[in-house]
Amino acid sequence: CLGDCQLHTSCGIQKCTTDFVTLTSHLNAALEDFDLEFCKALRVYSACTYRNSKVCRGNLVYHSTVLGISDLMTQRNCTKDGPTSSTNPEMTHDPCIYGGHTEAREHQGGEKTPPTYLFCGLFGDPHLRTFKDHFQTCKVEGAWPLIDNNYLSVQVTNVPVVPGSSATATNKVTIIFKPYQDCTDQKVYQAVTDDLPAAFVDGTTSGGDGNTRSLQIVEKVSGKYIEMHARYIGTTVYIRQLGHYLTLAIRMPRELVMAYEESQDLQLCVNGCPVSERIDEGGHLPLPVVGKLLPQGGAAHPRSLYTLETATIKCHEKMLVKDIYFYSCVFDLLTTGDANFTAAAHSALQDVEALHPRKEHWHIFPRSGGGAVRRDSKFFVSLGLVCLVLVAFL
């Protein structure tokens, strides 16, 4: 046997990893029992690697995995001895804990694939990041559906922020969790400016059996920030109030996102804004006239509070990386003069980092790492050129 001959023996490290993903895919870090259940799964993972130690001794992936398990156990303060998760999760599957509704999905070779999650967010006046990671700035005044599928409906209401501008911001969010098996009956949540409750409209804070916590509202900051955890559909929702307006972020499994009828195709998170509602027309977002005063009786925050230079400095205090959220912050400050939009952009980026499943997609830049212009980057290229022109006149 020469070279990496051991790599061609029956090393089962991939099976160990797949089982671990299956055991932990339904866990939610925001819930109290997360560390306990995660440690159980880690012990199963560790035992599986030990059983494969001989046949995997020449496999670099195996040794990296062993080190990774050790690090995770240290981070979570897991003891090496203790209870373990069931090694046959299918036998103990809880229908109110999402693990992929298409239970029979399998790779060639019989290995199950973990669920694929998607992210959507809405913030500012207003900026939309769709499930496809497309970024748009839209008018969408009035009530619009963000999500409308067989499991969940999310509707937002947007109102104008300043006279003379087509920009709007969200002042109302309505969410309907549709009934599902024995996990939950229908639950409706509604938030409006200055009223961000930590309960559904019927006064409850959970759905279904209270012991399983298949649907739960968690208040993080009273009146300012709540989270919803729908374990039965693997979905997490964040709602914040920053200044006079609301922001929303959601993570949901792809297979559930796509479970809708043809009549439900108007979903901003799925298909983006209609062309007629886009502010960034053709990729170009016109900046407001810097220094122009609002008419008498206008908004409480006149545009004259910020110039391009001071808006850039203000946004850079919160966001060091000049990505999509930074440039959106600059636009919002120049449009409204309201510094709360800086916090909204910063919080929106934090929500991406907490909920978006792929770290390499957290930041969206005018150009990708390979130098190719992204589909939505024209917005920022145009914005940058307009900024340079404005600087020349200031």
N, C-alpha and C positions, 0 to 999 in steps of 0.2 A: 504494500500500500504506500503510495507516494503522495506528497503534498497534502491537500485537504480531503483526503479520502474519507475522513470521519463525517464530512458534510453530506456524504451520500448514503450514510446509514440512516436508520429510522429514528432520527431525532424528533421528538414530539413537542418541541418548544412552541411551534405555531398553534398546536391544539391547546396547549396550556393558556396561551394568550387569548385565543378565541373564547375559551370557557370563562376566563376572567372578565372579558368585555361583556359577555352575556350576563354574568352575575352582577355586574355593576351598572349596566346601561340604564336601568330604571331608577338608580339612586339620585337623590337631589341634595346637593351640598348645603342647601338652606334649611333642611329639616334636621330635627334634633338627633335622630338615630343614624345619621349619615356615617359618622366615624365608627360606630359599632358594626354596622353592616359592611362598611368598606374594609375594616380589619378582618372580618370573617372571610371575605373574598380573597384578601391578600394571603391569608394562611393557606387557603386552598391552592392559590397560585404557587406559593412557596413549596408546598408539598408536591405539586405536580413537577416542578423543576427538579426537586430532589430525586424523584423517581426516574427522571431522565438524565441524571448526572453522568452516567457512564457513556451512554450512546451519544451524548451531546458535548462531550468534553472538548472536542475540537471545533465546536461551532461558536463563532464570535457573537452571534445574535443571542445564543443561550447565556453566555457569560455577561453580556450587557444587561440582559433581562434579570439575571440573579442580582446584579448590583442595583438595578432600578427598583426591584422589590424591596431590597434592604433599605434603600433611601426612603421609599414611600412608607415603610413600616416605622421608620424613625420619625418622619414628619408627622405621622398620625398617632404617634405614641402607642403603636400596636405591640402587644406582647407576642412572643413567638408561640407560646402555648395558649390555647383558648378555644372557644367555639368556632366552628367553620360553617360556611354557607353550604347548602346542598350542592353536591357535584353533578346533580342531574336537574337543572333548573326547570326543564319542561315538566317534570313530575309535580313541582310545587308552584307552578305558574299562577300568579294572582291576576285575574282579569282586570283588576283595578290598578295595576301597576304596568305601565306601558313598556312592552319589550319588543314591539313590532307586531302590528295586527296581522300581518301576513306571516304567520308562525312557521310556515313551511319553506320560507325562503332559504335557499342553500346555494353555496358555491359548488362548482364541480369539485368533487372530492368529499362532499357531505358537510362542509363547514358553514355554519350560519353567518350571515353578515349583520353587523350591528346597524341600528337605524341611522339614517342620514338626517341631520337637522339643518334647518334653514333659519335665517334671521331677517327680521324687518324692523325698521325704526322710523319714527316721525318726530321731528323737533323743529324749533325755530319758526320761521315765517314762510310757509313750512317747507322743510327739506325732508325728502323721502328717500330712504334706502330700501329697495325692494328685496324680495327673497332671492332675486338673481344677482344681488350686489350691484344693481344699477342705481345711480344717484341722480335725483331730479329735484328741481325746485318748481313748485306749482302754485296756482291760485286756489283752486278747489274750495271756493267759498261756499258755506252752507254745510249740509250733512252729506258725507261720502263714506262708502264701505271700504275699510282697509282689508278685511278678511270676511269671507262668507262661504264656508264649506259645510260639510255634513256634521261637523263637531263643534264649530265655533263661529260666532259672528262678532266682528269688531267694527264699530262705526264711530267716526269722529266728526265733530262740527267745528268749522273754522270761521273766524270773523276777521274783518279788515283790522290792521294794526295802526295804520296812519292814513290820514286823508291824502289823496293824490298818488297813492301807491297801490298796485294790485296785490301786494303781499298780504297774506293772512296768517293767523296763528290759531292753534287749537284751544278752545275753551270748554269743550265737552267731549267725553268719551263714554260710549255705551258698549258693554260686552255681554254677550249671551253665550253661556256654556249650555249646549244642547243636551238633553237627557241621554244617558248611555248605560244600558244594561242595569245592573244594580249598583253601579258606582256613584251615580249622582242623578238627581232629577234636574230639571231646568233651573239654572241660576242666572240671575240678571244683576249686573253691576253697572253703576252709573256714577261718574265723577264730573263735576263742573268746577269752574274757577272758584276758589275759596271754599270748596266742599269736596275733599278727597277722603271719602269714608273708608274705614277698614272693615267693611261688611257689605254683603249683598243688599239689594233693595228690600229683601224680606227680613233683614236684621240679623241673619246668620253669618257666620264666618267660614263655614265649610259646607261641602256637599256630600251626600251619601252617608255611609257609616262613619261616624266621628272617630271611630277607632282606627280606621285605615287611612284617614286623611287623604283620600283620593283627590279632593279639591279643597284648597285652603287659601285664605288671604292672610298675609303676614304684614303687619304695619312696621315699617322701618324707621320712619320719622313722622311723628304725628302731624297729620294734615298736609304733609309735603311729599311723602314717598311710601308707596305700598308695592308689595309683590304678590302675585297670584301663582300658585303652583298646582297645576292640574296633572297629577301623577298618572291618571288613567289614560291620558292622551299625550303624555310626555311633553307638556307645554308649560312654559314659564312666561309671565307677563310682568313688566315693570311699568308703573305709571308714576310720574313726578309732576309736582307743580313748582315752576320756577318763575318768579315774578307773577304776572297775571295769566300765564298760559300753561298748558299741560304738554308733557312729552310722553311718548309711548315706545316701548321696545318689546319685542316678542321673539321667542324661539319655539319652533314647532317642527315635528317630524315631516319630512318631505312627503311621505305617502299620505298623510292626513291633509297637508296643505293642498294637494292635488285632488282630493276627494270632493269634487263639487260638480254640479250640473251645468249644462251649457248656458242656462239662464242666469247663472251666478258669475258670469265672466267679468263683471265690473268690480274688480278688487284691486285697489291701488298697490297693495303689497305683492300681488301676483303679476299684474300686467302693467303697473306703473300708471301715471296720469295720462288722460287723453291729451292728444296733441294740442287741442284748443285751450287746455288748462295750464300748459307749460309756460313758466316765466323765462326759463333758459332756452328761448326759442332758437333752434338750430345750433344749440351748444353755447350761445352767447347770452349772458345774463347782464342786462343793462344796469349799471350802478346808478343810485340816486344822485341828484345834483348836490355836490358837497357844499355845505354852508347855507343852503336855501332854508329860510325860516318857514315854518308851517303857518297856515292861515290862522287868524285869531279863533280861539275855541278849539284848536286842534288837540293832538295827543299831548299827554303830560310830558313827554320826552322829545323836545324839538331836535331835528336832525343836526342843528348847528352845534350840538354838544360834541360831535366827533368829526374830525377830518380823516382822510385816508391814513395819515401818519399815526394819529392818536388811536384810531380804531385798530390798526395793526399792532401797536404796542400793547393795547389792552388785551387783545386776543392772545398775543404771544405770552402774556403772563400766565395763562392757563394751559395753553397748548404749545409745547416747544416744537412739535413736528408740524411742518406746514403742509398738512394734508387736506382732504376734503372738508373736514370739520373746522379747521382753521380758517379757510377761505369763506366758508359759510358764516362763521362768526363775524368776519369783517363785513360781509354783505349785510348781515342783520343789524350790526351797530350803525352802519351808514344809513340804513333804511329807517330805523326806529329811534336811534339814540338811546335805547334802553339797555343798560349794562347787564340786565338779567339774561339777555340772549347769549351773552358770553358763557354764563353758567350752564345754560341749556345745551350749548354745543359741546362743552366739556363733559357734562353728564352723559350726553348721547354717546360720546366716544367711550366713556367708562362702561356704559351698558353694552356696547359692542364687545369690549374686552371681556365682559362677564358672560355674555350669552352666545356670541358668534363662535361656531365650532371650529373655525380654521384661523389660527393666529396669523398666518401669512396674508389673510384677507382683511385684517382689522383696519389697516390704513389703505386708503385709495389716494393715489397720487396722479398728477397730470400725466406722468409717463410711467409705464411699468419698468421693472428692473432691466428688461431686455431692450429698452429704448423704443418699443412700439407704443404708439399712442393708443390709450384705452378708449373704448367707445364713448364713455362719458367724460373724458378728460378735456374735450374742447371747451367745456364750460369754464374750466380753470385757466386754460391757455388764454381764452378771450378775456377773462377777468383780470389776469395779470397784465395783458396789453393795455386794457382800459386804465388799470391802476397807474401804469407808467405814464400814460398820456395825462392823467389827472395831476400827477406829481409835477409834471412840467408846467402846469398852469397855476399851481398853488404858490 
